[in-house]
Amino acid sequence: MDVISKLAVPGSSKLVLLVFDGLGGIDNGGRGSALEAANVPNLDQLATDSVTGFHIPVAQGVTPGSGPAHLSLFGYDPLEFQIGRGVLEALGVNFPLQRGDVPARINFCTLDADGKISDRRAGRIPSEEGARVIEKLVNQVKVDGVEIHLRHVKEYRAAMVLRGEDLGGSIADTDPQATGKEPLPAEPSIPGPENRKTSEILNEFLKQAREILRDEPKANMLTLRGIDLFEPLPSFQDLYHLNPTSIAVYPMYKGVSRLAGMTVQEEGQETIEDQINILKKVWNDFDYFFIHVKKTDSYGEDGNFEGRISVLEEVDPYVKAIRDLNPDVIAVTGDHSTPSPLKSHSWHPVPLLIYSEHCRPDRVQQFNETALLGGGLGTIHGTSILPLMLANGKRLTKFGA
């Protein structure tokens, strides 16, 4: 990052990063991957005009979460910058985090009569119900010596932020990751007085929350995940002389964008058509555009192969709309792989193409996992994508004499 930052120079080129969340796949019952089964002529044409290959978000064999995978796409080494999910959830709802805050993600859950978790997501309560339950906590929870800020995110998810003196962020999740078990207490994952103090605050919060929510039919308890101490990242603007914007639907991806210093487009983007309309609207105001498509990942985790195909085919015509804006550089990829046969994120390398006037196209003529095995990029690390975009956009000066 330091070398690329020193080489980065201002410029007028326009760079677009289109991310299909969980894009990479594997064979599905002899039909190939979703990319192989989908009819995506515009992606195929773009691949024909591009240099192609794969990327590894973190390291070979490592299955990444969405947060570290996106940091990698944005040029931040996810092993160096380890960010808790709570930070991303809080930033995703535009909470003004300060250095030293301790955010956490809240998942509402359902406890049975024995105090064991019967549903880790509280029956996926609708967003209006989740907002009501959070408001109930806001009005009644109070722990001495610390500010507790609560924000609803979506459905059964919310964000909590602790603000106070001498807090620590090395606290283990309270979600046991299985039904039939009791919620775990908040325990330090690393010894120390700050972490012990924070765990005591969190356990008092959990105790009060359980009492306040005991009569709720579904969301009668909550778990905490991704607890972390907030430290700001160096911004895109400072590192790369870019003026970036994010066009994402889901709060978490707005959060990771905001963490990188991007201007987040907040409203009016429920569909890919909405997102492209926003792209056109703000085209003259920015020079780096991050467009995020979520449902390829959601359908992968559900094992819905046909759903993944439908999303790819829905978005494909808008690839031409992006090209019609004449960006200098287009990169299309995923943050990680989510093969529908596995119903989860996986370690598989992620399809990638990079287009520019100077990209040296290879012989690949389709955008899918089998075709890209012959790509000119081979398999690169995810953190190399941004430097390649900058280079293709003539945004990097020469290294050395």
N, C-alpha and C positions, 0 to 999 in steps of 0.2 A: 504493500500500500504506500509506503513512504517514497519508494522510487517512482511509482506512477504519479503520485501527487506532485512530486518535484518536476516531472516532465509535462504535466498537464498545463495547457495554455487556453486562454479564452478563444472563442471562435463563434461562427455564425451557423454552423451545421446543426441539423435537427436529428435527434436520436430517439428511436421508438423501441421499447422493450415490451413485447406481448407475451404474457405468461399464462399458460394453461396450467392451473394448479394440478399437481399429480399427473402430469402428461404421460410419463413413461409407462409402458405396459409390457406384458408378455403374452404368449399365445393363449387363446381362450378356446379350448376344445377344438382345435384344428382350424379356427377362423383367423388366426393371427391376432395381433394386438388391435385395440380400438382404432389406432391410426391407420393400420393396414386395412381394416374392414370399412373404414369411412370413405365416403366420396368427397374429397377435399381438393378440387382442381386448383384453387388459388394458392393453397399451401404448397401443393406439388410444383406449381409454376415458380413460386418464390424459392423453393428449394433448388430448382433447376438453375436459377439465377444467382445462387448463393454459395458460400462455402459452408459445409455441414459437418456434423459429428455428434458427439455426446459430451455431457459434463458430469462431474462427480461433485455434489454439493459440499460434502465434508471430507470424507476419505473413503477409499475402497472398502466395501463391506459394511459401511455405516449407514443405518437408516435414519434420515434426518427428520426432525419436526419442521413445521412450516416456518417458524421464526428463524432458526439458523439457516434454513435453506434460502430464504429470501435475503438475509444478510449477505450470504455468499454471492447471490446474483448482483447485489449492489456494491460488491467489491470489498466487503468486510469479512475477514477471516472468522468464521463462526467458532473456531477453537480459541481465538484470542478474545473475541467479543461475545461472551456468553450471556445472553439476555433472557430473563425469566418471562414466562408467558403473562404473568401479571402486569409487567411493564407494558407489553403490547396491548393488552386488553384496556388498560387505563388510557393509554395514548389513543387507542382506537375510538374511544368515546370523547376524545379531546379534553381529557382531564389535564390541567396544567401542572404536570409533575415538576418537582424541585429536587435538586441533588440531596440525597439522604432520605427521601421518601421510600416507603416499603409497600409496593403494590402487590396484590394477589388477585388471581382469578377466582371467582365464586361460582360453584356449580350447586344449584339447588338439587336436593335429593329427597327421596321418600324413605322414612324409617318405618319398620313394622312394629308390632306391639312389643317385641323383644328388644327394640332399639337397634336392630340390624338393618342395613340398607337393602331395600327391596327394589329400588329403581334409582340408579346413579344420576339420572337426568330428570327426575320428578315428572315422569310421563311426558317429557318435552312440552311443558306448559306453554301456552301462547305468550307472546311478548307482553300483552296487556296485563296478564296475570303475574308475570315476572316483575313488571314495573310496580304493580300494587304491593307485592310482597317486599320488595326492596324499600318502598316508601314506609312500610310498617316497621322495618328495622331502623331506618333513618330516624323515625320519630321516637324510638324507645331505647336503642342501644346507647350506653354511655360507659366508657372506661376512663378512669382517672389518669391524668398525666400524658394523654395522647389524643390527637385528633383522628377520628375515623371518618373517612369520606367513602360513600357508597354510591355507585352509579349502575343503573341497569344497562346491559349490553344488548342481549337478544334472547328471547325465549327463556330458558332456564339458566342463562349465564349472566353474570354481573362482575363488576370490578370493585375491589376495595383498596383504599390507600391509607396507610398509617403515616402520620406526620408528627414528629416529635424529636426529642433529643436522644442521641446515643442509641439508635435503633440498628439492628442487624438484619441482613437479608438471607442468611444461610439457614433456612428453616425447611424441613421436609414437608411434602404434601400431606394433607389429612385425608385424602381420598385413598381407600384401600385398593382401588382398581378392580373391585369385584363386588357382586351382591352377596348377601348372606353374611356380611361382616360388619362390625361396628365402625363408625368413622374413627379415624386415628386422632390422637392428640397432636397438637403442634409441637414438634420437638426439634431442637437445633441439629442441623446436619454437620455443623462444625462447632466445637466448643468455643465459648467466649462469653463475656458478660453482656455484650450487645445482643447476641443471638438469644441468650437465656431471657433477657428482659423482653425481647420481642415475642418469644414463644409464650411467656406468661400473659402478655397482653392479648395475644391471639386466642389462647385457651379461655380467657375470661370472656372475650367476644363470642366464642363458640358456645360457651355455657349460656350466655344471655340469649343468643340467637335460638338455641334449642327451646328455651322456655317461651320466647315470644312467638315462635312458629308452631308450637305443639298442637294447636287446633287446626292447622292448615290441612286440607284433605290430601294434597300431593307434596307441596314444597314445605314439609315440616322439619327440614334440617338442611344444612349446607356443608359443603366441603371446600377446602382451600387448596389451590394449585398454583404452581409457578411463582412462589413467593421470592422476591428479589429486592435488593437494594438498588435504587435507581442512580445510574451515572450516565450523563449525556454522552452521545457519540460525537466524534468529529463529523461535521456536516458535508454533504455533497458539494455545496457551494464553496466551502473552504478547501476541500480536498481536490476538486476537479474543475473548478470554475464553471460549473453547470448551474442552470436555473431549472430545477426539476419539478415536475408535478405528477401526482398519483391519481389515477382514475380507477378506483377499486370500489366494490360494492360492500364487502364484509368489513366489520369494524377492525378485526385483527390486522388486516392488510393495510388499512388506513394507519393503524398504529405503528407498524414496522416502517411504513413510508415516512410518517412524521418523525420517528426516531432518527431516520437518515437525513432529516432536514428538508423533506419535500413539502411543497404546497399541496395539500390534500383537497381534491374536489369533493365537496361534502354532500351535495344533493342531486337528485334527479338522474340516478344511474342504476336503475333496477335491471336493465337488459343490456345486451351488447350493443344494440342499436342506440340506446341512451348514451352508452359510454363513447361510442364513435361520434355521436353528435356533440358531446362535450369536448372530445378531442378536436373537432373542427372549430368549435367556438373559441377554444383557448390556444389554438395553434400558434398565433403570433405572440403570445405572452410568455412562452417557455421554450426551452431547447432540448429537454429530456422528458420523455413521456412514458410512464409506467402504466400499462393497462393489464388488469388482473381479471381472469376468468376462473371462477371458483368451482363450477359444478362438475368439471371433469374429475376433480378429487372426490367430491361428495358421492358421485355415482360409483367411483372406484371403491370407496369404503363400504358402500352398500352391496357391492358385487353386481352392480347393474351395468353389464357390458353394453347393452343397447342404449342406455342413457348416455354413456360416454361417447358413443358414436354420434348420437343426436346432437350433443353439445358441439362437437367438432364440426359437424355439418352445418349447424346453425351459425357458428362464428365464421366459417370459411369465406362467405361472400364479403364479409367486412375486412378481410385481409386485402382485397382489392381496393376497398375504400381507403384503407391506410396508405396503400401504394399511390393512390391518386393524389394524395397530399404531397408527394415527392419528397419524403424524408431522405436525408443523406444516408442514414443507417437504420436498418431494421434487424432486430434480433427476436427470434421466436423460440421459446423453450418452455419448460416447466420448472418448478422449484424442486421437484423430486418426482419419483415414480409412485403411482398408486395402482398396481395391477388389479383388475377386478377379480381374478381368481383368488388373490390373497386377501382381498377386502381390507387392505391396510397400506400404509406407506411401505416402501421397500428400499433396498440398497441398490437397485438396478440403475445404471447410467441413464441420463435423461436426454432425450432428443434435443438437438440444437441446430439452428441455422443463423448465419449472419450475412446480411445483404448490404452491399454498398457498390458504388461504381468501381471501387478498387479492391474488391474482396477476393479476387482470383477464384472464380467458381470451379467446382470439381465436376465429376461426371454423374453425380447423384441427380435423379430426376423425380424422385418421390420423397415426401416427408413422412417416413415411418422408420421403425426400428431396424428392419432388415436392410432397407436401402441405405440407411445412414452408416452402416458398417463400412461402406466404401468412401466415406466422407473425408475431405481434405484436412479437417481439424483433428481427426482421431478422437480421443477422449481427453478432455482437458479438465482442469479444476474449475469449479463454478466461479471462483474469484477472478478468473482470467477473462470472463465474458465482458465486463465493463472496460478493461484495458483494450480489448479488441474492438469494442464499439468506439472508444475514444480514438484509437489509431485510424480506424476506417473513416471516422469523421474529421480527420486531420486535426485532432485535439491534443496530440502528444508530440513534443519536440524530440530532437535527437538525444540519445544518451551518450555522453562522452564526446571527445574531440573528433 
